[in-house]
Amino acid sequence: MRTIDDLKSELDQRPAGKFCPAFFKRRGEGRTPGASDAQERADAVAALFTLPRPHLYRNDLIAGSIRGLYVELSEDERRAADEWSKRYPGRNFVQGTDHFAPDYAGAVTEGIPGLLARIRSSKQAHAGEPDRLDFLCAMETTLNALSDRLTAYAQEARLLAGRDGYDRERLAFIAENCDALTRSAPRTFAQGLQLVWMIHVCFVSEGRYAMALGRIDQYLYPLYRADRERGALSDERAVELLAHTFAKIGEWRWQGGDDVVNICIGGVDEDGVCSVNDLSYCVLHAVRDVNMPGPNLSARIAPDCPDRFLDECLKVIGTGLGYPALMNDTVNLAALARKGYELRDVRNYCMVGCIENFIAGKQPPWSDGRFDPIRYLEALLNADAAALDAIGSMDEFMALYEKKLEEGAQEYVRWLWKHSTVTEPEKRTSPFLSCFCDCCIERGLDINMGGARYPSAHGAVLMGIGTVSDSLAAICDVVFERRAVPLSRLAEAVKADFAGFDELRELVLAAPKYGNNDDRADRYAVWYTAHLSDLFDRYRTVDGGPIYTAMAANTSNIYAGRDLGATPDGRLSHRPLSDAASPTYGCDTRGVTATLLSVSKPDYTRCACGTVVNQKFLPSAFRDGKREKLAQLIRVYFARGGQEIQINATSRKVLEDARIHPEQYRNLVVRVSGFSAYYVTLAPEVQEDILSRTQHEDV
C-alpha cells in the first residue's frame, strides 16, 4: 500500500498557472436573469464549484483539491477576472469572512439532502417574505453546486480507472463515497470525512483562510464507532484516511504559506463528561504521520482526561511538530460561560485560527486586532519632568496609566466599529457559508446579517504582558521603593534608549521579572489581565457581541516592538516585546516550574479568546521516564489556572545549525506562536525570536 509520503511528494509539485477563483466565478454571471445580489453571489459560487476540472492525486483516498483553480490566463482573462472581483468585493477579516468553525456536526448528521430539505421547509415558513426567500434560494443554489461537485469527482474517479499509476480500488472507493453523499447523509466514517473535506475545500476555493475543522473526533465518532462495531474499519485504516486528508492542507503552501486549519480533539461533551475516545488517538497519530505544519491541532485537556491521552499528545509534540497546543478545558469553559452562551454550546467550543476559542457553527466568523498597552506607558513617560516627579507613589502612577489605557481602549473600539461596519451588506452576502451556521436556514438570513444564533465576537489581542509587568516592576522597585532615581530620570534614560545610562539600565535589568514566581513582578501580570479585560468588557461589536481579550501575539510582538522605543524594563528600542502570555525570553531564570507558577497567577477566565504560552524543551524531556514528569507539571499548571501551553521540542544547537545550513533542515517544523511552520521558511527575525526562548533541559 502506498504511504502518506507518496501523497506528500505529489503535493510538492506546485501546479502551473495562477490561483484564480475569480476566473471561474465570473462565468456564473447571467445564469439567473434578473438575479438579486445574493443570487448573483450564489451563481458565482456555483460556477466556482462546478467548472474547474476535479483533480485526483494518484494516492488520494479522500477527494478534494484546489489544484483545478490554478489556471494559465491570458492578459485579457486576467484583466476580466480582476474587474469581476472589483465589482463583487467580499468582506475582509475584520468584517467576518473566514476564521470560522462550520457546523460540521449538523452537516454530517443531515447530509446535503437534509440541508436542502430544511431550506425547503424554511421557504414555506417565510412565504411572503421576498428577501428571505431570495436568500434561501441562493443557499439552495450553492448546496446543489456542492452536490454537483461530488458527482463530478465521482465521474473523474471512474474516468481515471485503468490509467497508469492510478489504483482501481481506490478510485472505486472515492467514486462510491462521492456518489453516496449526493443521495443521503454519510453512512460510513469515510463518507463523513469525505463530506467534511469537500465542504472545507469549497471554502478554501472561495478564498477563505483558517477555516477550522472543529471537533472532528466528536462529530465523526458515531460513524467511526458504527464502522468499528460491524468490522468495516480498523484504527490503522482510520488513521490512513485522516492522514491522507490532513496532508492536503499543505496545498495552501502553493500560495506562499501554510493554511492554519485548526482541528480540536478531547475536552468534554454536552453533559460535561470527558469525551476523549478512540478517534481522538487516531487524529493524533494521523497528524504525526503527516508531519507538516498545516493541521494546527489543539487538544482540550479536561481534569479527568486519561493520562494516556496527555501522554500521546506529548509524544506528538516531542517529534518536534510543536502541536497539539494544550488547552485547559476548565479555564476556557469558565471564560466562555462569562459571555452568556448556553452551557451546551460552551461545552462544544473549539478553536479557529491559532488558539481562538469559538462556538462552533453558531456565531459569525472571528476577527481580532492588536492592542499595545506599552504604547500608552510610553505616552505617560513622555510627560514633562516636573509632571513626572510630581507623581508621589506607585499607586498614583498606576492610576494615571489606567487612565491612558482607558483612552486607548476607546480608540481601539472606534477603530473596530469603523472597519467592521459594512456599507450595503446585502451586496456582500455568503450564501454557502451561511448553510453551515445554526439558525441561518431557519431565519433565511446571512451569517453576518442576523442569521447566526449568536452575534459576532471580536478579540482585542493584548501585546507584551511580560514587557509591561517587568516595566512596572522596575518603576516600582527603582523609583518608588528604593528611590534610586526620580521618575523623570528613568523616563529620560528610556527616551535616550539608555545611551549614556548604563548604570541605570543595570538597575532596571536587575529589578524583579515576571516568570520567576516573584510576586513583585507577577502582581502586575495579574493586574494587566484583569484591568484590560474589565476595560473591553464595557464594549460590544457592531452587531452587539462581546469583545474578548486575548494574548496570542503570533509574530506581532516583533513588529509591535519595532514601532516602540525603549521600555523601563531595560529593553532597547525596536526590540521585540514579550511574546503572547509568556514572560520575556531570558528573564525567566529560575526554571520552568517557577515560570509556570508565575504564568498561572492571572485570572485567565477573563480571556475568553485564549492565550499562548510558549515553552521550549530539549527532545530528551519527551523520553519515557521524563515525559511523565512533564505531564504532571502540565496537570499542576492547569489546576492552578494556566490556560494554554505549547512546546517546542528542539535544541538551540539544531536551530542555530538550521540557520547556517537551511538546505539540511527543509522539514524542520517548529511552533512559532499559535501555529507551526517550517523553521527555514521563517523570516530571520522570527527565527531569532524562537531561538531566544528560554530552553529547559529537564522538568
Number of C-alpha atoms within 10 A of each C-alpha: 4 9 12 20 15 14 20 18 10 12 19 12 10 13 16 10 12 15 19 21 25 24 25 21 24 23 18 19 17 12 15 12 9 9 16 16 17 23 25 24 28 31 25 26 31 26 23 26 30 19 16 19 15 22 17 21 17 18 22 22 22 29 27 25 21 22 24 18 24 18 17 13 14 9 9 9 12 16 13 15 20 16 13 17 16 10 9 17 10 17 18 14 18 18 21 21 24 25 25 31 31 28 23 26 20 16 23 24 19 17 22 22 18 17 21 20 13 17 23 16 13 19 23 11 14 16 10 10 11 11 15 20 22 19 28 30 20 26 30 24 21 26 24 17 21 23 21 18 25 28 21 21 24 23 17 18 25 16 11 17 16 11 10 8 11 17 16 15 11 17 28 16 16 27 22 16 26 28 19 17 22 20 13 14 20 25 19 19 22 24 24 26 24 26 27 22 21 20 20 22 20 22 19 20 22 20 14 19 20 21 25 30 25 30 28 21 22 23 19 23 18 17 21 25 18 15 17 15 11 8 9 13 17 13 15 11 13 20 21 21 22 23 27 25 23 24 23 24 24 22 22 17 15 17 12 9 16 22 24 26 28 28 25 28 25 27 28 24 17 13 11 13 13 18 20 23 16 14 22 20 19 21 24 24 23 23 25 21 20 23 22 23 28 26 31 31 29 27 27 28 26 24 15 12 17 13 13 10 19 23 17 15 23 25 21 21 24 23 17 22 26 30 33 30 29 24 28 25 22 20 25 27 21 18 23 26 17 14 17 11 14 10 15 12 18 24 23 20 26 29 31 29 25 26 26 25 26 29 24 28 29 25 25 33 29 23 24 19 15 18 21 23 22 23 19 18 21 19 11 17 21 16 13 12 15 10 12 18 15 13 17 12 13 17 12 12 19 15 11 15 19 19 13 17 22 18 13 18 21 15 11 18 18 11 12 21 16 11 14 18 14 15 8 8 13 16 18 19 26 26 27 26 27 26 27 24 27 21 21 27 29 18 22 26 25 29 33 25 15 18 22 25 17 20 21 25 26 24 25 26 23 25 27 30 27 30 27 26 27 33 27 27 27 27 25 23 21 22 22 19 12 10 12 14 14 17 25 21 17 24 24 16 21 26 19 15 20 23 11 10 15 11 10 20 22 13 16 24 18 15 21 24 29 31 32 24 22 15 17 19 26 27 17 21 29 20 14 22 23 18 16 20 22 14 18 20 15 11 16 19 18 20 16 12 17 21 26 26 28 31 28 29 27 17 19 20 23 19 16 21 23 14 12 18 18 20 31 29 26 24 24 21 19 17 18 24 31 24 29 27 26 28 32 26 21 11 20 22 14 11 17 22 17 16 22 27 19 27 29 23 19 22 20 27 23 25 29 27 27 30 30 26 23 26 23 23 23 18 17 15 21 23 12 11 9 13 20 18 15 18 18 14 16 21 18 15 23 24 16 17 20 27 28 29 23 23 25 26 27 23 18 17 9 13 21 14 12 18 16 12 12 16 10 12 17 13 16 21 24 27 27 23 25 26 26 25 23 19 23 22 16 14 9 11 13 20 19 14 17 23 18 14 22 21 20 15 14 16 16
